[in-house]
Amino acid sequence: MSFDKGEVRILHIKADSVYVPIGCLTFNNFNETTNILDTTTRATPNGWKTGVPTTQEFSIAFEGIQKLNDSTIVTYDDIKAYKRARTRIEWGLSLNGSIVDEGFGYFTEIGESAAVGEFITFTGNILGYGEPVVVQVDGDLFQDGSVILFQDSQELVFQ
């Protein structure tokens, strides 16, 4: 079984109908959460808390090194412009060069750090808008017989 490293999972922003990578990323993190509505019934066992899932949301945190004036990547200045204009963006996460997850969102937090003697770095967060989508990947994503276990406990084996 093989494992992928973080450098093959890249965050992109769609600009003019083409996915463009956010340049010089050193970190990106995709998180999903589900809000739970607390419930109580007479059958609640020995005071244990129960609940039902309600709304869901996702966010993508990222960090990188600033690079200026580069039209082949999304720079911190581009991100700053999207955030200040409150622009809903379309994002995509690639794995080994193919977009595998995509969706919409807003830049909700951005920041930069300029330590003496160090590269200027930036951080940001995208708060999701709607449901993220898993993209159908053409070709073999796994060529070593790996098993994918889905949320509904179904298995898919690539051979």
NORNOR-V359777 format. One record per backbone hydrogen bond with DSSP energy under -1.0 kcal/mol. CO is the residue of the C=O (numbers start at 1). NH is the residue of the N-H. Records with the same first field share a line. If there is no record, write none. Layout:
# NORNOR-V359777
CO=NH, NH
This chain:
# NORNOR-V359777
5=8
6=9
8=96
10=94
11=22
12=92
13=20
15=18
18=15
20=13
21=74
24=65
27=63
29=61
31=59
33=57
35=54
37=52
41=44
45=48
50=39
52=37
55=35
57=33
58=128
59=31
60=126
61=29
62=124
63=26, 27
64=122
70=73
74=23
75=79
76=80
77=81
78=82
79=83
80=84
81=85
82=87
83=86
89=105
90=14
91=103
92=12
93=100, 101
94=10
95=98
98=95
100=135
101=93
102=133
103=91
104=129
105=89
106=127
109=125
111=123
113=121
115=118
120=66
121=113
122=64
123=111
124=62
125=108, 109
126=60
127=106
133=102
146=158
148=156
150=153
154=150
156=148
